[in-house]
Amino acid sequence: MKHKKIITILLTAGFVLLFAGGLSLPAHAAAQFDPAFYAATYPDVTAALGTDPQMLLSHYLTYGMAEGRVPFQGAAPGTPVDGVNASAVITPAPSTGVPVPIGQLANRSSLKKKQTDAEFAQAYNVAWQTVAPLAGLPMEDQLWGIAVAMRDRYDSGMMYSMSTPHYNDPYGYFVLGTASCAGCARATGLCLNILGIPYEHVNENQYSHQWCRVNVNGTYWICDAYGLYCGPEPAPYMHPYL
C-alpha cells in the first residue's frame, strides 16, 4: 500500500489535466465503421490503400464485408455499417511518424509472442488509442503517461494470472483483461514502441519481476506500472522497490 500511495502521488502530479478526460476507449456508434480498428486489424489493406478512413470504408463495403472481415471491435464478421465512426478516427502526428506501423515496431518479435496477427492487431489498436494523447510530448512525460494509463487499466478490474491464455502478452492485458507482470511489461512496451521509443525488457522470460528499461537522453528510466514505479533507475537494472 505504501508503494501504491507513492506512485499514485508521483504519477498524478502534472498529469491531472492531461488525463482528466480519461483514457477509456470511445464508445462505437451502432453499426458504424471504425477505420483505426480496421487499419490495425488488416495490415494487408493499409499496405495497399493507406489509412484514409473513406478508402478503408470503401474497401470494407466493396470487398471486406463479403470476405467476412470485422468493421469494428466486437462486431460479427461482415456486419453491415452505415458510415464512419468519426470519434474513432485518430490522426497521427505526421512530423513524428506516430504511430509506428505494426510491422515496424522495434521490439515486435518480443511483443507478439503467441498472438495471432488479428489478436496482435487488436492489442495494437487499443494501445494506440491509449497513447495518442501523448504523441509529441517530451519522452519523460510519455513514459509517465503510459505508466498512468497502464496502472489505471489494471486497477479498473483486471485479473492477475500466470496461467490463463495470453497472460504474458498485450492481447491479454488490453483485450482480455488478464495479465502478469510480464503481460504488463509487454503492453507497456507496445505503447512505447508505437510512440517510437525502443526499450529493454528486463528479466524477460524469467520467473522474476519484469519491467521496461528506457534510455531517456542518456539516463535509463524504469517504466513499470505493475511495480508502481516510473522514473530513473537507482543503479543499472536495479528497481527501487523490488
C-alpha positions in Angstrom: 0.0 0.0 0.0 2.9 2.3 0.8 4.4 1.8 -2.7 1.0 2.3 -4.3 0.5 5.5 -2.4 3.9 6.8 -3.6 3.4 6.0 -7.2 -0.1 7.4 -7.2 1.2 10.7 -5.8 4.0 10.8 -8.3 2.0 9.8 -11.4 -0.9 12.1 -10.6 1.3 15.2 -10.3 1.4 17.1 -13.6 -1.0 14.7 -15.3 -4.3 15.6 -13.8 -5.3 17.9 -16.6 -3.9 15.7 -19.3 -5.9 12.7 -18.3 -8.9 14.4 -16.8 -11.0 13.2 -19.7 -9.8 9.6 -19.1 -8.1 7.2 -21.4 -11.0 4.8 -21.9 -11.9 3.9 -25.5 -14.7 5.9 -27.1 -18.0 4.0 -27.5 -18.6 2.8 -31.0 -21.7 4.2 -32.7 -24.1 1.4 -33.6 -23.2 -0.3 -36.9 -20.6 2.3 -37.8 -17.2 1.6 -39.3 -14.0 2.1 -37.1 -11.2 2.9 -39.5 -8.5 2.8 -36.8 -9.5 -0.7 -35.8 -9.8 -1.9 -39.4 -6.4 -0.5 -40.3 -4.7 -2.1 -37.3 -6.5 -5.4 -37.8 -5.9 -5.7 -41.6 -2.4 -4.5 -42.4 -2.7 -6.0 -45.9 -5.4 -3.4 -46.6 -3.4 -0.5 -45.3 -0.4 -1.6 -47.2 -2.4 -1.3 -50.4 -4.7 1.6 -49.6 -3.1 3.6 -46.7 -5.1 4.8 -43.7 -7.6 7.2 -45.2 -10.9 6.5 -43.4 -13.1 6.7 -46.5 -10.8 4.5 -48.5 -10.9 1.9 -45.8 -14.7 2.1 -45.6 -14.9 1.8 -49.3 -12.7 -1.4 -49.1 -14.9 -2.9 -46.4 -18.2 -2.2 -48.3 -16.8 -3.4 -51.6 -14.7 -6.4 -50.5 -14.3 -6.7 -46.7 -18.0 -7.4 -45.9 -18.2 -10.3 -48.3 -14.8 -11.6 -47.1 -16.1 -11.7 -43.5 -13.8 -9.0 -42.2 -14.7 -7.2 -39.0 -15.6 -3.5 -39.2 -15.3 -2.5 -35.6 -14.1 -4.2 -32.4 -16.7 -6.7 -31.1 -18.6 -6.8 -34.3 -19.5 -10.0 -36.1 -17.7 -10.8 -39.4 -19.4 -9.0 -42.3 -21.6 -6.7 -40.1 -23.3 -4.0 -42.2 -22.3 -0.4 -41.5 -23.8 2.9 -42.3 -20.8 5.3 -42.2 -17.6 6.1 -40.4 -17.5 6.4 -36.7 -15.8 9.8 -36.6 -15.0 9.5 -32.8 -12.8 6.5 -33.6 -10.6 8.3 -36.2 -7.2 9.2 -34.8 -4.9 11.3 -36.9 -1.2 10.6 -36.3 1.2 13.4 -36.0 2.9 13.5 -39.4 6.0 15.2 -38.3 7.0 12.4 -35.9 5.8 9.4 -37.9 3.5 8.4 -35.0 2.1 5.8 -34.7 4.9 3.4 -35.8 3.3 0.8 -38.1 2.7 -2.6 -36.5 5.2 -4.2 -38.8 8.0 -1.8 -37.9 7.8 -1.9 -34.1 11.3 -2.0 -32.6 10.5 -4.9 -30.2 8.0 -6.6 -32.4 9.2 -10.2 -32.0 9.1 -10.0 -28.2 5.8 -8.2 -28.2 3.9 -10.6 -30.5 4.7 -13.8 -28.5 2.0 -16.4 -29.5 -0.7 -13.9 -30.5 -2.3 -14.4 -33.9 -2.0 -11.5 -36.3 -5.6 -10.4 -35.6 -5.1 -10.6 -31.9 -1.9 -8.6 -32.0 -3.6 -6.0 -34.3 -6.4 -5.6 -31.8 -3.9 -5.0 -29.0 -2.0 -2.6 -31.2 -5.2 -0.6 -31.9 -6.1 -0.3 -28.2 -2.6 0.7 -27.3 -2.5 3.4 -30.0 -5.8 4.9 -28.8 -4.4 4.8 -25.3 -1.2 6.7 -26.1 -2.4 9.0 -28.8 -2.8 12.0 -26.4 1.0 11.6 -25.5 2.3 12.0 -29.1 4.7 14.9 -29.4 5.3 15.3 -25.6 8.8 15.0 -24.1 9.9 11.4 -23.6 9.8 11.7 -19.8 6.1 12.8 -20.0 5.3 10.0 -22.4 6.7 7.4 -20.0 4.8 8.8 -17.1 1.6 9.0 -19.1 2.0 5.3 -20.2 2.6 4.3 -16.6 -0.6 6.1 -15.5 -2.6 4.5 -18.3 -1.3 1.0 -17.6 -1.9 1.2 -13.9 -5.4 2.7 -14.3 -6.3 -0.2 -16.6 -5.1 -2.7 -14.1 -6.8 -1.0 -11.2 -10.1 -0.9 -13.1 -10.7 -4.6 -12.5 -8.1 -6.7 -14.3 -7.3 -10.2 -13.0 -3.8 -11.3 -12.1 -2.9 -14.6 -13.7 0.1 -16.7 -14.7 -1.9 -19.4 -16.3 -4.8 -18.0 -18.3 -4.4 -17.6 -22.1 -2.3 -14.6 -23.1 -1.4 -13.7 -19.5 2.0 -12.6 -20.7 1.2 -10.6 -23.8 -0.5 -7.3 -24.9 -3.7 -9.1 -26.1 -4.2 -10.4 -22.6 -3.6 -7.0 -21.0 -5.6 -4.8 -23.4 -8.3 -7.1 -24.6 -8.9 -10.0 -22.2 -8.2 -8.0 -19.0 -5.9 -10.6 -17.5 -2.1 -10.3 -17.1 1.0 -10.9 -15.1 3.9 -8.5 -14.7 5.2 -9.9 -18.0 2.0 -9.0 -19.7 2.1 -5.5 -18.2 5.7 -5.1 -19.4 4.8 -6.1 -23.0 1.7 -4.0 -23.0 3.8 -1.1 -21.8 6.4 -1.9 -24.4 3.8 -1.9 -27.1 2.8 1.6 -26.1 6.4 2.7 -26.1 7.1 1.2 -29.5 4.1 2.8 -31.0 5.4 6.2 -30.0 8.8 5.3 -31.5 10.5 4.5 -28.2 12.7 1.3 -28.1 13.1 -0.4 -24.7 14.7 -3.3 -23.0 12.5 -6.0 -21.4 14.3 -6.6 -18.1 14.1 -10.3 -16.8 12.2 -11.3 -19.9 11.0 -14.9 -19.8 12.3 -15.4 -16.2 10.4 -16.3 -13.1 11.0 -12.8 -11.7 9.5 -9.3 -11.8 9.7 -7.8 -15.3 9.7 -4.2 -16.5 10.7 -1.9 -19.3 14.0 -0.1 -19.3 14.3 3.0 -21.5 17.2 5.2 -22.4 16.0 8.8 -21.9 18.6 11.1 -23.2 21.4 9.1 -21.7 19.7 8.3 -18.4 18.0 5.0 -18.0 14.4 5.0 -16.7 12.2 2.3 -15.4 8.6 2.3 -16.7 6.8 -0.2 -14.5 3.1 0.4 -13.7 2.8 -3.1 -12.3 5.7 -2.5 -9.9 4.5 1.0 -9.0 7.4 3.0 -10.3 8.2 5.2 -13.2 11.5 7.2 -13.1 15.3 7.0 -13.3 16.7 3.6 -12.1 18.9 4.0 -8.9 21.6 1.8 -10.5 21.8 -0.3 -13.7 19.0 -2.9 -13.7 18.1 -2.1 -10.1 14.4 -1.5 -9.2 13.9 0.9 -6.3 11.2 -1.2 -4.7 11.9 -4.8 -5.7 
